[in-house]
């Protein structure tokens, strides 16, 4: 494990599968990996906090993450 990689990320089901997680034609395959991941919730939270604009993180594609954030902001105002 690299010192720059958080521990939760090293436990991710997608570790070493960036080709799947960032391929827009393989979103369903990426989400299937997330469905069995022990750290999917932590991953989704990290993606939202870091404003990740690409890839599937925690079972959510970029557009889905953006929609979630917009919905939370609307409910908070």
ChimeraX commands (.cxc) that place a marker at each C-alpha (Angstrom):
marker #1 position 0.00,0.00,0.00 radius 0.5
marker #1 position 1.26,3.43,-0.91 radius 0.5
marker #1 position 1.42,5.95,1.96 radius 0.5
marker #1 position -0.69,8.34,-0.12 radius 0.5
marker #1 position -3.56,5.84,-0.47 radius 0.5
marker #1 position -6.05,5.89,2.41 radius 0.5
marker #1 position -6.55,2.55,4.18 radius 0.5
marker #1 position -10.21,2.36,3.16 radius 0.5
marker #1 position -9.22,2.74,-0.49 radius 0.5
marker #1 position -6.76,-0.14,-0.31 radius 0.5
marker #1 position -9.68,-2.34,0.87 radius 0.5
marker #1 position -11.92,-1.38,-2.05 radius 0.5
marker #1 position -13.26,-4.11,-4.32 radius 0.5
marker #1 position -12.15,-2.04,-7.33 radius 0.5
marker #1 position -8.50,-1.76,-6.26 radius 0.5
marker #1 position -6.48,-2.13,-9.43 radius 0.5
marker #1 position -9.52,-1.91,-11.73 radius 0.5
marker #1 position -9.41,1.73,-12.79 radius 0.5
marker #1 position -10.03,0.69,-16.40 radius 0.5
marker #1 position -13.53,-0.45,-15.42 radius 0.5
marker #1 position -14.31,2.32,-12.95 radius 0.5
marker #1 position -13.53,5.14,-15.40 radius 0.5
marker #1 position -14.92,3.67,-18.63 radius 0.5
marker #1 position -18.27,5.30,-19.48 radius 0.5
marker #1 position -19.23,2.23,-21.53 radius 0.5
marker #1 position -18.80,-0.05,-18.51 radius 0.5
marker #1 position -20.80,1.80,-15.84 radius 0.5
marker #1 position -23.02,-1.20,-15.08 radius 0.5
marker #1 position -19.94,-3.40,-14.65 radius 0.5
marker #1 position -18.36,-0.79,-12.35 radius 0.5
marker #1 position -21.54,-0.56,-10.28 radius 0.5
marker #1 position -21.55,-4.35,-9.89 radius 0.5
marker #1 position -18.05,-4.10,-8.38 radius 0.5
marker #1 position -19.31,-1.40,-6.01 radius 0.5
marker #1 position -22.27,-3.57,-5.00 radius 0.5
marker #1 position -19.92,-6.08,-3.34 radius 0.5
marker #1 position -17.47,-3.51,-1.98 radius 0.5
marker #1 position -17.03,-3.28,1.80 radius 0.5
marker #1 position -16.12,0.42,1.61 radius 0.5
marker #1 position -18.63,1.67,-0.99 radius 0.5
marker #1 position -20.28,4.19,1.34 radius 0.5
marker #1 position -16.92,5.66,2.35 radius 0.5
marker #1 position -15.94,5.80,-1.30 radius 0.5
marker #1 position -19.10,7.67,-2.33 radius 0.5
marker #1 position -18.58,10.17,0.49 radius 0.5
marker #1 position -14.97,10.73,-0.53 radius 0.5
marker #1 position -16.00,11.34,-4.14 radius 0.5
marker #1 position -18.57,13.93,-3.10 radius 0.5
marker #1 position -16.15,15.67,-0.74 radius 0.5
marker #1 position -13.42,15.79,-3.40 radius 0.5
marker #1 position -15.83,16.81,-6.16 radius 0.5
marker #1 position -14.77,13.85,-8.32 radius 0.5
marker #1 position -16.06,14.56,-11.80 radius 0.5
marker #1 position -15.29,11.22,-13.44 radius 0.5
marker #1 position -15.78,7.55,-12.82 radius 0.5
marker #1 position -18.01,5.42,-10.64 radius 0.5
marker #1 position -17.38,5.90,-6.93 radius 0.5
marker #1 position -19.31,4.02,-4.28 radius 0.5
marker #1 position -21.84,2.84,-6.84 radius 0.5
marker #1 position -22.62,6.31,-8.21 radius 0.5
marker #1 position -21.62,7.72,-11.58 radius 0.5
marker #1 position -20.60,11.39,-11.72 radius 0.5
marker #1 position -24.02,12.66,-12.82 radius 0.5
marker #1 position -25.71,10.67,-10.06 radius 0.5
marker #1 position -23.37,12.12,-7.44 radius 0.5
marker #1 position -24.08,15.63,-8.70 radius 0.5
marker #1 position -27.83,15.01,-8.51 radius 0.5
marker #1 position -27.50,13.75,-4.93 radius 0.5
marker #1 position -25.55,16.84,-3.88 radius 0.5
marker #1 position -28.08,19.14,-5.56 radius 0.5
marker #1 position -30.92,17.36,-3.78 radius 0.5
marker #1 position -29.23,17.67,-0.40 radius 0.5
marker #1 position -28.53,21.36,-0.97 radius 0.5
marker #1 position -32.17,21.97,-1.96 radius 0.5
marker #1 position -33.47,20.25,1.17 radius 0.5
marker #1 position -31.02,22.19,3.36 radius 0.5
marker #1 position -32.15,25.59,2.09 radius 0.5
marker link #1:1,2 radius 0.2
marker link #1:2,3 radius 0.2
marker link #1:3,4 radius 0.2
marker link #1:4,5 radius 0.2
marker link #1:5,6 radius 0.2
marker link #1:6,7 radius 0.2
marker link #1:7,8 radius 0.2
marker link #1:8,9 radius 0.2
marker link #1:9,10 radius 0.2
marker link #1:10,11 radius 0.2
marker link #1:11,12 radius 0.2
marker link #1:12,13 radius 0.2
marker link #1:13,14 radius 0.2
marker link #1:14,15 radius 0.2
marker link #1:15,16 radius 0.2
marker link #1:16,17 radius 0.2
marker link #1:17,18 radius 0.2
marker link #1:18,19 radius 0.2
marker link #1:19,20 radius 0.2
marker link #1:20,21 radius 0.2
marker link #1:21,22 radius 0.2
marker link #1:22,23 radius 0.2
marker link #1:23,24 radius 0.2
marker link #1:24,25 radius 0.2
marker link #1:25,26 radius 0.2
marker link #1:26,27 radius 0.2
marker link #1:27,28 radius 0.2
marker link #1:28,29 radius 0.2
marker link #1:29,30 radius 0.2
marker link #1:30,31 radius 0.2
marker link #1:31,32 radius 0.2
marker link #1:32,33 radius 0.2
marker link #1:33,34 radius 0.2
marker link #1:34,35 radius 0.2
marker link #1:35,36 radius 0.2
marker link #1:36,37 radius 0.2
marker link #1:37,38 radius 0.2
marker link #1:38,39 radius 0.2
marker link #1:39,40 radius 0.2
marker link #1:40,41 radius 0.2
marker link #1:41,42 radius 0.2
marker link #1:42,43 radius 0.2
marker link #1:43,44 radius 0.2
marker link #1:44,45 radius 0.2
marker link #1:45,46 radius 0.2
marker link #1:46,47 radius 0.2
marker link #1:47,48 radius 0.2
marker link #1:48,49 radius 0.2
marker link #1:49,50 radius 0.2
marker link #1:50,51 radius 0.2
marker link #1:51,52 radius 0.2
marker link #1:52,53 radius 0.2
marker link #1:53,54 radius 0.2
marker link #1:54,55 radius 0.2
marker link #1:55,56 radius 0.2
marker link #1:56,57 radius 0.2
marker link #1:57,58 radius 0.2
marker link #1:58,59 radius 0.2
marker link #1:59,60 radius 0.2
marker link #1:60,61 radius 0.2
marker link #1:61,62 radius 0.2
marker link #1:62,63 radius 0.2
marker link #1:63,64 radius 0.2
marker link #1:64,65 radius 0.2
marker link #1:65,66 radius 0.2
marker link #1:66,67 radius 0.2
marker link #1:67,68 radius 0.2
marker link #1:68,69 radius 0.2
marker link #1:69,70 radius 0.2
marker link #1:70,71 radius 0.2
marker link #1:71,72 radius 0.2
marker link #1:72,73 radius 0.2
marker link #1:73,74 radius 0.2
marker link #1:74,75 radius 0.2
marker link #1:75,76 radius 0.2
marker link #1:76,77 radius 0.2
view
